[in-house]
């Protein structure tokens, strides 16, 4: 019995030692793996990205962005990591996307405007509309009062000779009413006021064709429409006679020449023979 007890004790001690050795090896391997994992962990920082595709001309709002963790060593230059810088408090306007962005693409300063900065004329044009520019001077361009966002009536003055027999000399005609001004000179800023040299309007392709034809065949003049005016201008055309109130009278028809005749009988017929009138 003593021999069996000694054998069992020896076997138990051997198993315990083997288990302790394996446990130590496992702990060592685990620690090594943890240290290697810690070495692989990269410091991160929150970067604001688009949470959906953002097209060119889109006005950026806080609902369009989300903050995600980004490797600190790989943050793109000019990326926004502070929401207060992306949407500054008290800014005069919103940012506009000037380069198309895909979902989860970082927002960069080069891809959006400054708060309130104009993104360009093409972002102001409505669907199906075009921009058309023509020259004006101090008198025809409403000098000192015209700005982007105003509405104007456009008048054409030119010669109608060879087109209409009823119009003599030049005629002034309202060709477009309530056209929106997109830019004055090269500025699309609605706060800019000055003596304009060119005016760019927002018009349909058909209106652009009419304005182009009017520009090469006569002179254009603008008339400013009131901001609250919702009336529609009637068709207007004035020539020199209409300006001076001269009414054209139709010439009376010439009196028919008087014809004198005498009647004479020839056989069984009565014939009228013309003769000079004595009265």
Phi and psi in degrees as a GROMACS rama.xvg file:
@    title "Ramachandran Plot"
@    xaxis  label "Phi"
@    yaxis  label "Psi"
@TYPE xy
-64.4967  -35.0507  UNK-2
-66.309  -39.9393  UNK-3
-65.0863  -40.8581  UNK-4
-63.603  -39.7089  UNK-5
-65.9722  -40.952  UNK-6
-64.2283  -44.9657  UNK-7
-62.2806  -41.0272  UNK-8
-64.3158  -40.4416  UNK-9
-65.6193  -42.9641  UNK-10
-62.7829  -42.0018  UNK-11
-62.398  -43.1379  UNK-12
-64.1128  -36.6289  UNK-13
-66.2857  -42.4074  UNK-14
-64.7156  -40.232  UNK-15
-63.6249  -41.2765  UNK-16
-65.7014  -40.4471  UNK-17
-63.7413  -41.2778  UNK-18
-64.314  -40.6035  UNK-19
-64.186  -39.2983  UNK-20
-64.5907  -44.9761  UNK-21
-64.789  -37.6281  UNK-22
-64.0154  -41.2276  UNK-23
-63.869  -42.1081  UNK-24
-62.6172  -41.802  UNK-25
-63.2583  -42.6419  UNK-26
-64.8067  -39.3478  UNK-27
-64.6233  -44.1904  UNK-28
-64.2371  -42.6329  UNK-29
-61.9113  -43.1681  UNK-30
-63.6974  -39.2021  UNK-31
-64.3002  -41.9741  UNK-32
-65.0216  -40.4281  UNK-33
-64.0497  -40.8645  UNK-34
-64.9607  -39.4821  UNK-35
-65.4005  -39.0947  UNK-36
-65.4571  -39.4239  UNK-37
-63.3324  -35.6479  UNK-38
-67.4473  -30.0823  UNK-39
-82.0688  -14.3051  UNK-40
-67.589  126.428  UNK-41
-102.355  132.718  UNK-42
-60.6282  138.445  UNK-43
-122.975  164.318  UNK-44
-142.509  152.25  UNK-45
-78.1318  128.637  UNK-46
-124.68  138.346  UNK-47
-84.9896  129.194  UNK-48
-127.76  164.906  UNK-49
-74.3695  134.817  UNK-50
-93.8245  6.61774  UNK-51
-164.851  164.376  UNK-52
-61.9337  133.227  UNK-53
-117.262  114.755  UNK-54
-78.9004  165.26  UNK-55
-60.6712  135.339  UNK-56
89.8552  -3.33059  UNK-57
-71.6927  134.725  UNK-58
-82.4574  119.055  UNK-59
-75.7821  134.459  UNK-60
-129.926  162.407  UNK-61
-58.7167  -23.8483  UNK-62
-73.5324  -10.2012  UNK-63
-91.3483  -5.7568  UNK-64
-126.657  160.768  UNK-65
-148.093  148.191  UNK-66
-95.1259  129.373  UNK-67
-130.04  160.1  UNK-68
-75.078  134.59  UNK-69
-135.08  138.9  UNK-70
-53.6938  125.621  UNK-71
-60.0011  -35.8955  UNK-72
-77.7471  -8.82413  UNK-73
-120.525  19.5309  UNK-74
-68.2984  125.351  UNK-75
-61.4305  148.152  UNK-76
-63.8818  138.139  UNK-77
70.5781  15.7211  UNK-78
-71.5676  152.453  UNK-79
-93.231  119.018  UNK-80
-113.73  -0.894281  UNK-81
-128.738  119.22  UNK-82
-64.0326  -29.3558  UNK-83
-67.1635  -25.6148  UNK-84
-83.4047  -32.983  UNK-85
-71.3326  -41.875  UNK-86
-125.156  75.6361  UNK-87
-63.2927  139.416  UNK-88
-70.9302  134.842  UNK-89
82.4698  9.96265  UNK-90
-65.6436  150.331  UNK-91
-78.6769  -9.19674  UNK-92
-169.354  -175.486  UNK-93
-101.903  163.532  UNK-94
-81.5346  151.416  UNK-95
-123.197  138.548  UNK-96
-72.9123  125.84  UNK-97
-113.815  -2.03783  UNK-98
-139.619  130.555  UNK-99
-59.0635  138.782  UNK-100
-127.204  145.757  UNK-101
-96.9983  169.509  UNK-102
-61.8734  135.878  UNK-103
69.0097  16.597  UNK-104
-84.9148  132.394  UNK-105
-61.0442  142.445  UNK-106
-81.9924  123.788  UNK-107
-114.466  154.001  UNK-108
-63.1024  -25.2269  UNK-109
-80.1922  -7.79415  UNK-110
-106.832  -4.91119  UNK-111
-135.915  156.558  UNK-112
-80.4524  170.021  UNK-113
-70.7922  156.214  UNK-114
-55.7105  122.994  UNK-115
83.902  -6.91315  UNK-116
-74.406  140.624  UNK-117
-71.4946  136.144  UNK-118
-92.1271  -0.525523  UNK-119
118.435  159.166  UNK-120
-64.0028  -39.3553  UNK-121
-65.2277  -17.4327  UNK-122
-80.3259  -11.8751  UNK-123
-93.497  -15.9444  UNK-124
-78.7411  134.837  UNK-125
-76.2614  171.288  UNK-126
-62.129  129.97  UNK-127
79.5536  3.26094  UNK-128
-101.556  157.482  UNK-129
-130.571  158.745  UNK-130
-100.582  134.194  UNK-131
-132.88  130.66  UNK-132
-114.25  137.195  UNK-133
-141.354  159.012  UNK-134
-82.9177  144.288  UNK-135
-138.411  169.214  UNK-136
-126.159  -170.375  UNK-137
-60.4499  -32.1656  UNK-138
-88.7513  -42.9558  UNK-139
-79.7111  -20.1962  UNK-140
-100.793  17.1391  UNK-141
53.7025  57.6761  UNK-142
-50.5525  130.608  UNK-143
83.4961  -5.59907  UNK-144
-122.744  -17.8201  UNK-145
-84.9607  137.805  UNK-146
-147.204  162.722  UNK-147
-61.1518  137.514  UNK-148
100.835  -15.312  UNK-149
-72.3312  163.732  UNK-150
-116.514  140.811  UNK-151
-134.852  153.222  UNK-152
-95.8058  142.15  UNK-153
-115.631  124.996  UNK-154
-109.936  143.159  UNK-155
-114.359  134  UNK-156
-123.015  125.201  UNK-157
-167.941  179.279  UNK-158
-87.2392  138.076  UNK-159
-106.528  14.1184  UNK-160
-62.1192  134.683  UNK-161
83.0339  -6.62017  UNK-162
-106.814  -43.5675  UNK-163
-133.794  128.677  UNK-164
-75.3188  -19.6969  UNK-165
-84.5656  -10.6145  UNK-166
-113.863  127.952  UNK-167
-111.323  132.106  UNK-168
76.6569  -150.623  UNK-169
-86.3293  157.748  UNK-170
-136.287  145.064  UNK-171
-110.296  130.284  UNK-172
-137.585  137.73  UNK-173
-76.612  115.758  UNK-174
-104.578  -26.2678  UNK-175
-144.038  139.186  UNK-176
-123.643  135.939  UNK-177
68.315  32.7063  UNK-178
-75.036  136.41  UNK-179
-83.7453  133.283  UNK-180
-85.123  121.563  UNK-181
-91.1775  -32.538  UNK-182
-157.641  151.423  UNK-183
-118.197  122.856  UNK-184
56.8415  -124.261  UNK-185
-106.278  11.2908  UNK-186
-104.595  132.572  UNK-187
-103.48  13.5799  UNK-188
-82.3956  123.774  UNK-189
-70.9493  -11.7925  UNK-190
-89.5105  -9.36955  UNK-191
-81.6037  130.779  UNK-192
-130.43  136.98  UNK-193
179.413  178.101  UNK-194
-76.1598  104.072  UNK-195
-77.5042  150.438  UNK-196
-111.843  -29.4867  UNK-197
-135.757  150.346  UNK-198
-129.116  133.56  UNK-199
-111.128  126.211  UNK-200
-114.762  158.222  UNK-201
-97.79  121.22  UNK-202
-146.583  161.057  UNK-203
-75.8332  162.439  UNK-204
-55.9611  -36.5902  UNK-205
-65.5821  -41.3873  UNK-206
-66.4448  -37.6735  UNK-207
-59.5614  -42.6438  UNK-208
-63.5509  -41.6032  UNK-209
-64.23  -42.931  UNK-210
-68.0485  -37.7899  UNK-211
-64.0131  -42.6894  UNK-212
-65.6189  -40.7672  UNK-213
-64.9422  -35.8081  UNK-214
-67.6365  -35.1657  UNK-215
-89.9781  -10.3751  UNK-216
-111.205  -4.3028  UNK-217
-169.57  -153.532  UNK-218
-118.514  143.81  UNK-219
-107.887  142.127  UNK-220
-135.311  147.487  UNK-221
-111.005  148.64  UNK-222
-130.936  122.852  UNK-223
-73.1996  133.373  UNK-224
-96.8507  136.673  UNK-225
-60.9952  147.835  UNK-226
-63.4755  -29.7655  UNK-227
-102.822  6.33925  UNK-228
-79.4998  118.119  UNK-229
-114.278  15.0247  UNK-230
-81.8916  159.743  UNK-231
-108.923  128.044  UNK-232
-71.5729  137.865  UNK-233
-77.0651  168.002  UNK-234
-62.6467  130.443  UNK-235
-131.394  128.486  UNK-236
-148.74  130.882  UNK-237
-132.126  130.621  UNK-238
-113.217  -172.268  UNK-239
-62.7326  -41.5047  UNK-240
-63.1885  -43.5319  UNK-241
-65.6735  -35.8045  UNK-242
-63.4144  -41.1723  UNK-243
-90.2628  -2.94197  UNK-244
74.1704  24.4961  UNK-245
-84.9055  124.465  UNK-246
-98.205  125.348  UNK-247
-78.3288  124.033  UNK-248
-100.854  137.126  UNK-249
-76.0492  137.338  UNK-250
-67.22  137.841  UNK-251
-67.3288  142.177  UNK-252
-63.5863  140.123  UNK-253
-63.6776  138.837  UNK-254
-67.9866  134.258  UNK-255
-63.0414  138.919  UNK-256
-63.0615  136.651  UNK-257
-77.0176  134.968  UNK-258
-118.111  127.487  UNK-259
-106.23  141.55  UNK-260
-138.334  160.46  UNK-261
-125.359  149.249  UNK-262
-101.28  136.98  UNK-263
-140.836  154.181  UNK-264
-103.149  129.866  UNK-265
-119.856  103.105  UNK-266
65.7044  -120.927  UNK-267
-98.2032  8.14975  UNK-268
-114.762  148.585  UNK-269
-102.696  122.916  UNK-270
-118.275  137.312  UNK-271
-94.5547  126.847  UNK-272
-115.99  121.254  UNK-273
-68.6145  142.032  UNK-274
-138.882  158.256  UNK-275
-61.6229  137.224  UNK-276
-78.3098  136.426  UNK-277
-94.0728  -17.9344  UNK-278
